Amino acid sequence: MPKYDLFKPLDFLTCVKSIHVAYHPGRARSEVCRQLIHYMKSEPVKKKFPTLQSSFQLLGYNSPSIIKIELVNGKKHEFEAEHFSLREMQMRFDKDQYEAYLELMKTQSIEAKPGEDDL
């Protein structure tokens, strides 16, 4: 029997308004920050998410790596990157991300009629 993906997992940056990564390159377990910076600064991501505001900061002192994420619905999340993988971080804000995605789909649907709300 074929496997169907009815609900595909959302991309890490789907419905993300802004993301800021601050890390010290020499600190242990900062690979997640490097991966995320390379991902969010790549050309395919810039084309896929043109309104994404992304920034990063290389710290000159030994402090914890911080990733700050703000979703389009205004909810903010902050992570110490040394304790999480990218997948674990996404699992932490997945519910808020999915709710923002549903709201976005309601407003951008080509089938939606003005003044029509689903309860």
Biopython code that builds the backbone (N, CA, C, O; Angstrom):
import numpy as np
from Bio.PDB.StructureBuilder import StructureBuilder

atoms = [
    (1, "MET", "N", (0.848, -1.172, 0.000)),
    (1, "MET", "CA", (0.000, 0.000, 0.000)),
    (1, "MET", "C", (0.897, 1.240, 0.000)),
    (1, "MET", "O", (1.845, 1.316, 0.781)),
    (2, "PRO", "N", (0.605, 2.207, -0.866)),
    (2, "PRO", "CA", (1.457, 3.410, -0.925)),
    (2, "PRO", "C", (1.314, 4.271, 0.325)),
    (2, "PRO", "O", (0.268, 4.308, 0.973)),
    (3, "LYS", "N", (2.382, 4.945, 0.628)),
    (3, "LYS", "CA", (2.385, 5.838, 1.788)),
    (3, "LYS", "C", (2.015, 7.246, 1.318)),
    (3, "LYS", "O", (2.583, 7.755, 0.352)),
    (4, "TYR", "N", (1.069, 7.863, 2.001)),
    (4, "TYR", "CA", (0.623, 9.199, 1.640)),
    (4, "TYR", "C", (1.054, 10.194, 2.709)),
    (4, "TYR", "O", (1.000, 9.903, 3.904)),
    (5, "ASP", "N", (1.477, 11.355, 2.270)),
    (5, "ASP", "CA", (1.798, 12.443, 3.189)),
    (5, "ASP", "C", (0.644, 13.439, 3.166)),
    (5, "ASP", "O", (0.671, 14.416, 2.417)),
    (6, "LEU", "N", (-0.358, 13.188, 3.983)),
    (6, "LEU", "CA", (-1.496, 14.099, 4.032)),
    (6, "LEU", "C", (-1.120, 15.405, 4.707)),
    (6, "LEU", "O", (-1.548, 16.479, 4.283)),
    (7, "PHE", "N", (-0.324, 15.308, 5.751)),
    (7, "PHE", "CA", (0.107, 16.487, 6.487)),
    (7, "PHE", "C", (1.628, 16.510, 6.489)),
    (7, "PHE", "O", (2.270, 15.958, 7.383)),
    (8, "LYS", "N", (2.186, 17.147, 5.489)),
    (8, "LYS", "CA", (3.640, 17.224, 5.408)),
    (8, "LYS", "C", (4.169, 18.108, 6.525)),
    (8, "LYS", "O", (3.537, 19.100, 6.888)),
    (9, "PRO", "N", (5.328, 17.750, 7.072)),
    (9, "PRO", "CA", (5.901, 18.614, 8.109)),
    (9, "PRO", "C", (6.275, 19.971, 7.517)),
    (9, "PRO", "O", (6.720, 20.065, 6.374)),
    (10, "LEU", "N", (6.089, 21.002, 8.305)),
    (10, "LEU", "CA", (6.413, 22.348, 7.848)),
    (10, "LEU", "C", (7.920, 22.550, 7.859)),
    (10, "LEU", "O", (8.632, 21.967, 8.677)),
    (11, "ASP", "N", (8.393, 23.375, 6.952)),
    (11, "ASP", "CA", (9.802, 23.755, 6.935)),
    (11, "ASP", "C", (10.119, 24.528, 8.211)),
    (11, "ASP", "O", (9.232, 25.151, 8.797)),
    (12, "PHE", "N", (11.359, 24.492, 8.637)),
    (12, "PHE", "CA", (11.760, 25.166, 9.873)),
    (12, "PHE", "C", (11.407, 26.652, 9.846)),
    (12, "PHE", "O", (11.047, 27.221, 10.877)),
    (13, "LEU", "N", (11.507, 27.282, 8.684)),
    (13, "LEU", "CA", (11.302, 28.727, 8.584)),
    (13, "LEU", "C", (9.909, 29.121, 8.090)),
    (13, "LEU", "O", (9.669, 30.300, 7.830)),
    (14, "THR", "N", (8.995, 28.173, 7.955)),
    (14, "THR", "CA", (7.631, 28.492, 7.545)),
    (14, "THR", "C", (6.955, 29.338, 8.622)),
    (14, "THR", "O", (6.986, 28.989, 9.802)),
    (15, "CYS", "N", (6.351, 30.439, 8.218)),
    (15, "CYS", "CA", (5.631, 31.367, 9.109)),
    (15, "CYS", "C", (6.535, 32.016, 10.148)),
    (15, "CYS", "O", (6.053, 32.484, 11.180)),
    (16, "VAL", "N", (7.827, 32.051, 9.891)),
    (16, "VAL", "CA", (8.759, 32.746, 10.781)),
    (16, "VAL", "C", (8.944, 34.154, 10.236)),
    (16, "VAL", "O", (9.314, 34.335, 9.076)),
    (17, "LYS", "N", (8.685, 35.145, 11.076)),
    (17, "LYS", "CA", (8.833, 36.545, 10.680)),
    (17, "LYS", "C", (10.293, 36.965, 10.765)),
    (17, "LYS", "O", (10.828, 37.561, 9.830)),
    (18, "SER", "N", (10.938, 36.652, 11.889)),
    (18, "SER", "CA", (12.346, 37.019, 12.050)),
    (18, "SER", "C", (13.066, 35.958, 12.871)),
    (18, "SER", "O", (12.478, 35.276, 13.709)),
    (19, "ILE", "N", (14.360, 35.848, 12.597)),
    (19, "ILE", "CA", (15.200, 34.897, 13.321)),
    (19, "ILE", "C", (16.562, 35.542, 13.543)),
    (19, "ILE", "O", (17.120, 36.162, 12.638)),
    (20, "HIS", "N", (17.089, 35.390, 14.750)),
    (20, "HIS", "CA", (18.404, 35.942, 15.094)),
    (20, "HIS", "C", (19.210, 34.846, 15.785)),
    (20, "HIS", "O", (18.734, 34.195, 16.715)),
    (21, "VAL", "N", (20.434, 34.659, 15.313)),
    (21, "VAL", "CA", (21.329, 33.651, 15.875)),
    (21, "VAL", "C", (22.556, 34.361, 16.421)),
    (21, "VAL", "O", (23.215, 35.107, 15.696)),
    (22, "ALA", "N", (22.867, 34.138, 17.691)),
    (22, "ALA", "CA", (24.066, 34.704, 18.317)),
    (22, "ALA", "C", (24.875, 33.549, 18.898)),
    (22, "ALA", "O", (24.380, 32.782, 19.724)),
    (23, "TYR", "N", (26.141, 33.436, 18.448)),
    (23, "TYR", "CA", (26.960, 32.339, 18.960)),
    (23, "TYR", "C", (28.441, 32.675, 18.877)),
    (23, "TYR", "O", (28.864, 33.554, 18.126)),
    (24, "HIS", "N", (29.214, 31.947, 19.675)),
    (24, "HIS", "CA", (30.670, 32.059, 19.670)),
    (24, "HIS", "C", (31.205, 30.871, 18.869)),
    (24, "HIS", "O", (30.977, 29.725, 19.259)),
    (25, "PRO", "N", (31.916, 31.116, 17.751)),
    (25, "PRO", "CA", (32.344, 30.021, 16.873)),
    (25, "PRO", "C", (33.240, 28.982, 17.548)),
    (25, "PRO", "O", (33.235, 27.819, 17.143)),
    (26, "GLY", "N", (33.997, 29.367, 18.551)),
    (26, "GLY", "CA", (34.905, 28.427, 19.188)),
    (26, "GLY", "C", (34.278, 27.605, 20.292)),
    (26, "GLY", "O", (34.916, 26.705, 20.837)),
    (27, "ARG", "N", (33.068, 27.897, 20.619)),
    (27, "ARG", "CA", (32.403, 27.187, 21.718)),
    (27, "ARG", "C", (31.944, 25.797, 21.266)),
    (27, "ARG", "O", (31.527, 25.606, 20.124)),
    (28, "ALA", "N", (32.027, 24.856, 22.168)),
    (28, "ALA", "CA", (31.597, 23.493, 21.854)),
    (28, "ALA", "C", (30.090, 23.456, 21.606)),
    (28, "ALA", "O", (29.342, 24.248, 22.180)),
    (29, "ARG", "N", (29.656, 22.551, 20.765)),
    (29, "ARG", "CA", (28.249, 22.311, 20.439)),
    (29, "ARG", "C", (27.558, 23.514, 19.794)),
    (29, "ARG", "O", (26.381, 23.767, 20.049)),
    (30, "SER", "N", (28.286, 24.250, 18.966)),
    (30, "SER", "CA", (27.675, 25.381, 18.260)),
    (30, "SER", "C", (27.414, 25.045, 16.792)),
    (30, "SER", "O", (27.154, 25.940, 15.987)),
    (31, "GLU", "N", (27.483, 23.766, 16.443)),
    (31, "GLU", "CA", (27.273, 23.335, 15.067)),
    (31, "GLU", "C", (25.849, 23.640, 14.583)),
    (31, "GLU", "O", (25.644, 23.937, 13.406)),
    (32, "VAL", "N", (24.884, 23.568, 15.475)),
    (32, "VAL", "CA", (23.492, 23.862, 15.113)),
    (32, "VAL", "C", (23.370, 25.295, 14.607)),
    (32, "VAL", "O", (22.648, 25.560, 13.646)),
    (33, "CYS", "N", (24.073, 26.211, 15.251)),
    (33, "CYS", "CA", (24.028, 27.619, 14.834)),
    (33, "CYS", "C", (24.639, 27.795, 13.451)),
    (33, "CYS", "O", (24.095, 28.519, 12.617)),
    (34, "ARG", "N", (25.764, 27.138, 13.207)),
    (34, "ARG", "CA", (26.389, 27.231, 11.882)),
    (34, "ARG", "C", (25.467, 26.664, 10.808)),
    (34, "ARG", "O", (25.317, 27.262, 9.742)),
    (35, "GLN", "N", (24.854, 25.526, 11.079)),
    (35, "GLN", "CA", (23.930, 24.928, 10.112)),
    (35, "GLN", "C", (22.761, 25.864, 9.822)),
    (35, "GLN", "O", (22.371, 26.041, 8.668)),
    (36, "LEU", "N", (22.211, 26.455, 10.864)),
    (36, "LEU", "CA", (21.060, 27.339, 10.700)),
    (36, "LEU", "C", (21.433, 28.605, 9.935)),
    (36, "LEU", "O", (20.657, 29.067, 9.098)),
    (37, "ILE", "N", (22.599, 29.170, 10.205)),
    (37, "ILE", "CA", (23.042, 30.368, 9.486)),
    (37, "ILE", "C", (23.234, 30.058, 8.008)),
    (37, "ILE", "O", (22.794, 30.827, 7.152)),
    (38, "HIS", "N", (23.887, 28.938, 7.698)),
    (38, "HIS", "CA", (24.072, 28.563, 6.291)),
    (38, "HIS", "C", (22.729, 28.329, 5.609)),
    (38, "HIS", "O", (22.549, 28.687, 4.445)),
    (39, "TYR", "N", (21.798, 27.735, 6.326)),
    (39, "TYR", "CA", (20.486, 27.462, 5.753)),
    (39, "TYR", "C", (19.711, 28.749, 5.506)),
    (39, "TYR", "O", (19.174, 28.945, 4.415)),
    (40, "MET", "N", (19.645, 29.631, 6.503)),
    (40, "MET", "CA", (18.807, 30.827, 6.357)),
    (40, "MET", "C", (19.414, 31.863, 5.414)),
    (40, "MET", "O", (18.699, 32.743, 4.936)),
    (41, "LYS", "N", (20.707, 31.781, 5.136)),
    (41, "LYS", "CA", (21.349, 32.717, 4.215)),
    (41, "LYS", "C", (21.487, 32.155, 2.798)),
    (41, "LYS", "O", (22.026, 32.832, 1.923)),
    (42, "SER", "N", (21.010, 30.933, 2.558)),
    (42, "SER", "CA", (21.126, 30.331, 1.228)),
    (42, "SER", "C", (20.122, 30.966, 0.257)),
    (42, "SER", "O", (19.079, 31.475, 0.667)),
    (43, "GLU", "N", (20.452, 30.925, -1.009)),
    (43, "GLU", "CA", (19.603, 31.531, -2.045)),
    (43, "GLU", "C", (18.225, 30.869, -2.155)),
    (43, "GLU", "O", (17.226, 31.579, -2.266)),
    (44, "PRO", "N", (18.136, 29.528, -2.128)),
    (44, "PRO", "CA", (16.789, 28.931, -2.202)),
    (44, "PRO", "C", (15.871, 29.375, -1.059)),
    (44, "PRO", "O", (14.672, 29.558, -1.265)),
    (45, "VAL", "N", (16.422, 29.545, 0.130)),
    (45, "VAL", "CA", (15.611, 29.982, 1.272)),
    (45, "VAL", "C", (15.195, 31.435, 1.094)),
    (45, "VAL", "O", (14.066, 31.799, 1.424)),
    (46, "LYS", "N", (16.088, 32.266, 0.579)),
    (46, "LYS", "CA", (15.741, 33.669, 0.339)),
    (46, "LYS", "C", (14.630, 33.792, -0.698)),
    (46, "LYS", "O", (13.788, 34.686, -0.606)),
    (47, "LYS", "N", (14.626, 32.893, -1.687)),
    (47, "LYS", "CA", (13.564, 32.912, -2.693)),
    (47, "LYS", "C", (12.253, 32.362, -2.136)),
    (47, "LYS", "O", (11.176, 32.854, -2.471)),
    (48, "LYS", "N", (12.349, 31.347, -1.291)),
    (48, "LYS", "CA", (11.153, 30.715, -0.737)),
    (48, "LYS", "C", (10.488, 31.574, 0.333)),
    (48, "LYS", "O", (9.263, 31.590, 0.448)),
    (49, "PHE", "N", (11.302, 32.294, 1.120)),
    (49, "PHE", "CA", (10.793, 33.143, 2.204)),
    (49, "PHE", "C", (11.323, 34.568, 2.029)),
    (49, "PHE", "O", (12.224, 34.979, 2.760)),
    (50, "PRO", "N", (10.780, 35.330, 1.071)),
    (50, "PRO", "CA", (11.333, 36.664, 0.786)),
    (50, "PRO", "C", (11.128, 37.682, 1.909)),
    (50, "PRO", "O", (11.879, 38.654, 1.992)),
    (51, "THR", "N", (10.143, 37.485, 2.764)),
    (51, "THR", "CA", (9.884, 38.454, 3.834)),
    (51, "THR", "C", (10.596, 38.106, 5.139)),
    (51, "THR", "O", (10.467, 38.834, 6.124)),
    (52, "LEU", "N", (11.338, 37.013, 5.158)),
    (52, "LEU", "CA", (12.045, 36.589, 6.370)),
    (52, "LEU", "C", (13.148, 37.582, 6.715)),
    (52, "LEU", "O", (13.977, 37.924, 5.872)),
    (53, "GLN", "N", (13.147, 38.037, 7.960)),
    (53, "GLN", "CA", (14.203, 38.920, 8.458)),
    (53, "GLN", "C", (15.165, 38.053, 9.256)),
    (53, "GLN", "O", (14.841, 37.596, 10.352)),
    (54, "SER", "N", (16.347, 37.832, 8.700)),
    (54, "SER", "CA", (17.309, 36.962, 9.376)),
    (54, "SER", "C", (18.581, 37.737, 9.685)),
    (54, "SER", "O", (19.030, 38.572, 8.900)),
    (55, "SER", "N", (19.147, 37.440, 10.845)),
    (55, "SER", "CA", (20.404, 38.077, 11.239)),
    (55, "SER", "C", (21.182, 37.118, 12.123)),
    (55, "SER", "O", (20.623, 36.201, 12.725)),
    (56, "PHE", "N", (22.486, 37.353, 12.184)),
    (56, "PHE", "CA", (23.304, 36.560, 13.084)),
    (56, "PHE", "C", (24.397, 37.436, 13.667)),
    (56, "PHE", "O", (24.742, 38.482, 13.118)),
    (57, "GLN", "N", (24.929, 36.988, 14.784)),
    (57, "GLN", "CA", (25.935, 37.749, 15.518)),
    (57, "GLN", "C", (27.003, 36.771, 15.996)),
    (57, "GLN", "O", (26.700, 35.784, 16.665)),
    (58, "LEU", "N", (28.250, 37.056, 15.646)),
    (58, "LEU", "CA", (29.369, 36.257, 16.134)),
    (58, "LEU", "C", (29.885, 36.911, 17.405)),
    (58, "LEU", "O", (30.349, 38.050, 17.385)),
    (59, "LEU", "N", (29.800, 36.193, 18.495)),
    (59, "LEU", "CA", (30.198, 36.740, 19.788)),
    (59, "LEU", "C", (31.703, 36.572, 19.989)),
    (59, "LEU", "O", (32.274, 35.544, 19.626)),
    (60, "GLY", "N", (32.332, 37.580, 20.564)),
    (60, "GLY", "CA", (33.761, 37.538, 20.825)),
    (60, "GLY", "C", (34.088, 37.027, 22.208)),
    (60, "GLY", "O", (35.250, 37.045, 22.617)),
    (61, "TYR", "N", (33.104, 36.579, 22.923)),
    (61, "TYR", "CA", (33.317, 36.076, 24.275)),
    (61, "TYR", "C", (32.561, 34.757, 24.416)),
    (61, "TYR", "O", (31.656, 34.457, 23.637)),
    (62, "ASN", "N", (32.939, 33.996, 25.396)),
    (62, "ASN", "CA", (32.388, 32.660, 25.571)),
    (62, "ASN", "C", (31.054, 32.718, 26.311)),
    (62, "ASN", "O", (31.017, 32.650, 27.539)),
    (63, "SER", "N", (29.976, 32.843, 25.571)),
    (63, "SER", "CA", (28.636, 32.868, 26.163)),
    (63, "SER", "C", (27.761, 31.841, 25.445)),
    (63, "SER", "O", (28.112, 31.392, 24.355)),
    (64, "PRO", "N", (26.646, 31.470, 26.031)),
    (64, "PRO", "CA", (25.781, 30.462, 25.400)),
    (64, "PRO", "C", (25.238, 30.935, 24.050)),
    (64, "PRO", "O", (24.979, 32.121, 23.846)),
    (65, "SER", "N", (25.076, 29.992, 23.151)),
    (65, "SER", "CA", (24.504, 30.280, 21.834)),
    (65, "SER", "C", (22.997, 30.448, 21.979)),
    (65, "SER", "O", (22.323, 29.607, 22.574)),
    (66, "ILE", "N", (22.477, 31.538, 21.430)),
    (66, "ILE", "CA", (21.056, 31.862, 21.555)),
    (66, "ILE", "C", (20.436, 31.977, 20.160)),
    (66, "ILE", "O", (21.011, 32.587, 19.258)),
    (67, "ILE", "N", (19.267, 31.386, 20.005)),
    (67, "ILE", "CA", (18.489, 31.518, 18.775)),
    (67, "ILE", "C", (17.138, 32.104, 19.163)),
    (67, "ILE", "O", (16.407, 31.529, 19.969)),
    (68, "LYS", "N", (16.811, 33.266, 18.574)),
    (68, "LYS", "CA", (15.536, 33.934, 18.843)),
    (68, "LYS", "C", (14.680, 33.864, 17.586)),
    (68, "LYS", "O", (15.120, 34.233, 16.497)),
    (69, "ILE", "N", (13.462, 33.388, 17.753)),
    (69, "ILE", "CA", (12.544, 33.210, 16.629)),
    (69, "ILE", "C", (11.244, 33.936, 16.937)),
    (69, "ILE", "O", (10.673, 33.783, 18.017)),
    (70, "GLU", "N", (10.779, 34.741, 15.962)),
    (70, "GLU", "CA", (9.468, 35.385, 16.081)),
    (70, "GLU", "C", (8.607, 34.921, 14.918)),
    (70, "GLU", "O", (9.014, 35.013, 13.760)),
    (71, "LEU", "N", (7.427, 34.427, 15.225)),
    (71, "LEU", "CA", (6.503, 33.951, 14.201)),
    (71, "LEU", "C", (5.652, 35.106, 13.680)),
    (71, "LEU", "O", (5.620, 36.179, 14.282)),
    (72, "VAL", "N", (4.963, 34.886, 12.561)),
    (72, "VAL", "CA", (4.156, 35.948, 11.960)),
    (72, "VAL", "C", (2.964, 36.337, 12.821)),
    (72, "VAL", "O", (2.421, 37.430, 12.661)),
    (73, "ASN", "N", (2.546, 35.461, 13.732)),
    (73, "ASN", "CA", (1.433, 35.805, 14.624)),
    (73, "ASN", "C", (1.910, 36.507, 15.891)),
    (73, "ASN", "O", (1.113, 36.740, 16.799)),
    (74, "GLY", "N", (3.195, 36.848, 15.970)),
    (74, "GLY", "CA", (3.726, 37.624, 17.085)),
    (74, "GLY", "C", (4.310, 36.813, 18.225)),
    (74, "GLY", "O", (4.908, 37.389, 19.133)),
    (75, "LYS", "N", (4.160, 35.511, 18.212)),
    (75, "LYS", "CA", (4.698, 34.684, 19.295)),
    (75, "LYS", "C", (6.211, 34.556, 19.142)),
    (75, "LYS", "O", (6.730, 34.375, 18.041)),
    (76, "LYS", "N", (6.902, 34.655, 20.277)),
    (76, "LYS", "CA", (8.367, 34.626, 20.272)),
    (76, "LYS", "C", (8.870, 33.404, 21.030)),
    (76, "LYS", "O", (8.286, 32.976, 22.025)),
    (77, "HIS", "N", (9.964, 32.865, 20.532)),
    (77, "HIS", "CA", (10.606, 31.711, 21.158)),
    (77, "HIS", "C", (12.105, 31.973, 21.211)),
    (77, "HIS", "O", (12.682, 32.554, 20.291)),
    (78, "GLU", "N", (12.724, 31.536, 22.298)),
    (78, "GLU", "CA", (14.166, 31.703, 22.468)),
    (78, "GLU", "C", (14.749, 30.375, 22.941)),
    (78, "GLU", "O", (14.215, 29.733, 23.845)),
    (79, "PHE", "N", (15.857, 29.974, 22.311)),
    (79, "PHE", "CA", (16.479, 28.694, 22.622)),
    (79, "PHE", "C", (17.965, 28.870, 22.891)),
    (79, "PHE", "O", (18.629, 29.690, 22.257)),
    (80, "GLU", "N", (18.479, 28.095, 23.834)),
    (80, "GLU", "CA", (19.924, 27.942, 23.971)),
    (80, "GLU", "C", (20.290, 26.801, 23.040)),
    (80, "GLU", "O", (19.953, 25.645, 23.299)),
    (81, "ALA", "N", (20.976, 27.125, 21.961)),
    (81, "ALA", "CA", (21.181, 26.181, 20.867)),
    (81, "ALA", "C", (22.030, 24.979, 21.245)),
    (81, "ALA", "O", (21.970, 23.949, 20.573)),
    (82, "GLU", "N", (22.808, 25.085, 22.290)),
    (82, "GLU", "CA", (23.688, 23.979, 22.665)),
    (82, "GLU", "C", (22.916, 22.786, 23.207)),
    (82, "GLU", "O", (23.454, 21.681, 23.277)),
    (83, "HIS", "N", (21.672, 22.994, 23.588)),
    (83, "HIS", "CA", (20.883, 21.923, 24.193)),
    (83, "HIS", "C", (19.883, 21.285, 23.231)),
    (83, "HIS", "O", (19.210, 20.322, 23.598)),
    (84, "PHE", "N", (19.772, 21.807, 22.001)),
    (84, "PHE", "CA", (18.758, 21.326, 21.071)),
    (84, "PHE", "C", (19.338, 21.123, 19.679)),
    (84, "PHE", "O", (20.281, 21.808, 19.279)),
    (85, "SER", "N", (18.764, 20.175, 18.948)),
    (85, "SER", "CA", (19.029, 20.073, 17.516)),
    (85, "SER", "C", (17.976, 20.936, 16.812)),
    (85, "SER", "O", (17.048, 21.429, 17.452)),
    (86, "LEU", "N", (18.123, 21.117, 15.497)),
    (86, "LEU", "CA", (17.135, 21.915, 14.760)),
    (86, "LEU", "C", (15.749, 21.267, 14.841)),
    (86, "LEU", "O", (14.744, 21.962, 14.987)),
    (87, "ARG", "N", (15.701, 19.962, 14.748)),
    (87, "ARG", "CA", (14.415, 19.259, 14.813)),
    (87, "ARG", "C", (13.773, 19.414, 16.192)),
    (87, "ARG", "O", (12.562, 19.608, 16.294)),
    (88, "GLU", "N", (14.579, 19.329, 17.248)),
    (88, "GLU", "CA", (14.041, 19.488, 18.597)),
    (88, "GLU", "C", (13.521, 20.904, 18.822)),
    (88, "GLU", "O", (12.505, 21.098, 19.490)),
    (89, "MET", "N", (14.222, 21.898, 18.260)),
    (89, "MET", "CA", (13.739, 23.280, 18.377)),
    (89, "MET", "C", (12.402, 23.438, 17.671)),
    (89, "MET", "O", (11.477, 24.055, 18.199)),
    (90, "GLN", "N", (12.310, 22.870, 16.463)),
    (90, "GLN", "CA", (11.064, 22.998, 15.721)),
    (90, "GLN", "C", (9.921, 22.296, 16.454)),
    (90, "GLN", "O", (8.785, 22.770, 16.421)),
    (91, "MET", "N", (10.203, 21.197, 17.098)),
    (91, "MET", "CA", (9.163, 20.503, 17.864)),
    (91, "MET", "C", (8.677, 21.363, 19.026)),
    (91, "MET", "O", (7.520, 21.254, 19.433)),
    (92, "ARG", "N", (9.547, 22.216, 19.565)),
    (92, "ARG", "CA", (9.163, 23.084, 20.684)),
    (92, "ARG", "C", (8.177, 24.174, 20.254)),
    (92, "ARG", "O", (7.275, 24.530, 21.012)),
    (93, "PHE", "N", (8.350, 24.710, 19.022)),
    (93, "PHE", "CA", (7.438, 25.775, 18.590)),
    (93, "PHE", "C", (6.506, 25.318, 17.466)),
    (93, "PHE", "O", (5.909, 26.144, 16.776)),
    (94, "ASP", "N", (6.384, 24.005, 17.285)),
    (94, "ASP", "CA", (5.582, 23.441, 16.205)),
    (94, "ASP", "C", (4.105, 23.822, 16.298)),
    (94, "ASP", "O", (3.494, 24.153, 15.281)),
    (95, "LYS", "N", (3.527, 23.783, 17.484)),
    (95, "LYS", "CA", (2.100, 24.101, 17.638)),
    (95, "LYS", "C", (1.820, 25.549, 17.237)),
    (95, "LYS", "O", (0.871, 25.817, 16.501)),
    (96, "ASP", "N", (2.643, 26.482, 17.719)),
    (96, "ASP", "CA", (2.458, 27.891, 17.357)),
    (96, "ASP", "C", (2.695, 28.105, 15.865)),
    (96, "ASP", "O", (1.990, 28.888, 15.230)),
    (97, "GLN", "N", (3.681, 27.413, 15.308)),
    (97, "GLN", "CA", (3.987, 27.535, 13.889)),
    (97, "GLN", "C", (2.817, 27.014, 13.050)),
    (97, "GLN", "O", (2.451, 27.630, 12.049)),
    (98, "TYR", "N", (2.240, 25.904, 13.447)),
    (98, "TYR", "CA", (1.124, 25.327, 12.700)),
    (98, "TYR", "C", (-0.118, 26.212, 12.775)),
    (98, "TYR", "O", (-0.830, 26.364, 11.783)),
    (99, "GLU", "N", (-0.383, 26.798, 13.948)),
    (99, "GLU", "CA", (-1.516, 27.719, 14.084)),
    (99, "GLU", "C", (-1.329, 28.943, 13.194)),
    (99, "GLU", "O", (-2.282, 29.402, 12.564)),
    (100, "ALA", "N", (-0.110, 29.475, 13.138)),
    (100, "ALA", "CA", (0.171, 30.614, 12.261)),
    (100, "ALA", "C", (0.006, 30.220, 10.798)),
    (100, "ALA", "O", (-0.478, 31.011, 9.988)),
    (101, "TYR", "N", (0.404, 29.009, 10.464)),
    (101, "TYR", "CA", (0.269, 28.509, 9.095)),
    (101, "TYR", "C", (-1.205, 28.392, 8.702)),
    (101, "TYR", "O", (-1.580, 28.762, 7.590)),
    (102, "LEU", "N", (-2.040, 27.880, 9.607)),
    (102, "LEU", "CA", (-3.471, 27.768, 9.316)),
    (102, "LEU", "C", (-4.111, 29.141, 9.117)),
    (102, "LEU", "O", (-4.928, 29.317, 8.213)),
    (103, "GLU", "N", (-3.747, 30.109, 9.951)),
    (103, "GLU", "CA", (-4.267, 31.472, 9.792)),
    (103, "GLU", "C", (-3.834, 32.060, 8.450)),
    (103, "GLU", "O", (-4.621, 32.725, 7.775)),
    (104, "LEU", "N", (-2.595, 31.816, 8.073)),
    (104, "LEU", "CA", (-2.083, 32.312, 6.797)),
    (104, "LEU", "C", (-2.832, 31.676, 5.632)),
    (104, "LEU", "O", (-3.156, 32.354, 4.657)),
    (105, "MET", "N", (-3.106, 30.384, 5.730)),
    (105, "MET", "CA", (-3.829, 29.694, 4.662)),
    (105, "MET", "C", (-5.269, 30.186, 4.554)),
    (105, "MET", "O", (-5.818, 30.246, 3.453)),
    (106, "LYS", "N", (-5.887, 30.539, 5.680)),
    (106, "LYS", "CA", (-7.256, 31.070, 5.640)),
    (106, "LYS", "C", (-7.302, 32.407, 4.917)),
    (106, "LYS", "O", (-8.242, 32.673, 4.168)),
    (107, "THR", "N", (-6.311, 33.242, 5.131)),
    (107, "THR", "CA", (-6.320, 34.569, 4.510)),
    (107, "THR", "C", (-5.852, 34.539, 3.062)),
    (107, "THR", "O", (-6.227, 35.411, 2.278)),
    (108, "GLN", "N", (-5.035, 33.550, 2.692)),
    (108, "GLN", "CA", (-4.484, 33.517, 1.340)),
    (108, "GLN", "C", (-5.131, 32.477, 0.436)),
    (108, "GLN", "O", (-4.699, 32.302, -0.703)),
    (109, "SER", "N", (-6.149, 31.791, 0.916)),
    (109, "SER", "CA", (-6.794, 30.755, 0.125)),
    (109, "SER", "C", (-7.519, 31.373, -1.067)),
    (109, "SER", "O", (-8.189, 32.396, -0.928)),
    (110, "ILE", "N", (-7.386, 30.754, -2.232)),
    (110, "ILE", "CA", (-8.086, 31.268, -3.414)),
    (110, "ILE", "C", (-9.561, 30.880, -3.380)),
    (110, "ILE", "O", (-10.367, 31.439, -4.124)),
    (111, "GLU", "N", (-9.917, 29.924, -2.518)),
    (111, "GLU", "CA", (-11.307, 29.508, -2.393)),
    (111, "GLU", "C", (-12.070, 30.321, -1.356)),
    (111, "GLU", "O", (-13.298, 30.256, -1.305)),
    (112, "ALA", "N", (-11.371, 31.077, -0.537)),
    (112, "ALA", "CA", (-12.025, 31.842, 0.529)),
    (112, "ALA", "C", (-12.827, 32.994, -0.063)),
    (112, "ALA", "O", (-12.403, 33.654, -1.012)),
    (113, "LYS", "N", (-13.984, 33.212, 0.519)),
    (113, "LYS", "CA", (-14.828, 34.322, 0.089)),
    (113, "LYS", "C", (-14.766, 35.399, 1.158)),
    (113, "LYS", "O", (-14.679, 35.079, 2.344)),
    (114, "PRO", "N", (-14.809, 36.658, 0.772)),
    (114, "PRO", "CA", (-14.755, 37.726, 1.770)),
    (114, "PRO", "C", (-15.912, 37.615, 2.760)),
    (114, "PRO", "O", (-17.058, 37.397, 2.365)),
    (115, "GLY", "N", (-15.608, 37.766, 4.032)),
    (115, "GLY", "CA", (-16.620, 37.722, 5.074)),
    (115, "GLY", "C", (-17.022, 36.325, 5.499)),
    (115, "GLY", "O", (-17.934, 36.165, 6.310)),
    (116, "GLU", "N", (-16.368, 35.327, 4.975)),
    (116, "GLU", "CA", (-16.706, 33.948, 5.319)),
    (116, "GLU", "C", (-15.703, 33.416, 6.335)),
    (116, "GLU", "O", (-14.503, 33.365, 6.065)),
    (117, "ASP", "N", (-16.194, 33.023, 7.496)),
    (117, "ASP", "CA", (-15.332, 32.480, 8.545)),
    (117, "ASP", "C", (-15.785, 31.072, 8.883)),
    (117, "ASP", "O", (-16.979, 30.805, 9.016)),
    (118, "ASP", "N", (-14.826, 30.185, 9.019)),
    (118, "ASP", "CA", (-15.127, 28.823, 9.463)),
    (118, "ASP", "C", (-14.921, 28.742, 10.958)),
    (118, "ASP", "O", (-13.921, 29.236, 11.480)),
    (119, "LEU", "N", (-15.846, 28.131, 11.638)),
    (119, "LEU", "CA", (-15.728, 27.983, 13.088)),
    (119, "LEU", "C", (-15.137, 26.688, 13.449)),
    (119, "LEU", "O", (-14.965, 26.397, 14.633)),
]
sb = StructureBuilder()
sb.init_structure("model")
sb.init_model(0)
sb.init_chain("A")
sb.init_seg("    ")
for serial, (resi, resn, name, xyz) in enumerate(atoms, 1):
    if name == "N":
        sb.init_residue(resn, " ", resi, " ")
    sb.init_atom(name, np.array(xyz, "f"), 0.0, 1.0, " ", f" {name:<3s}", serial, name[0])
structure = sb.get_structure()
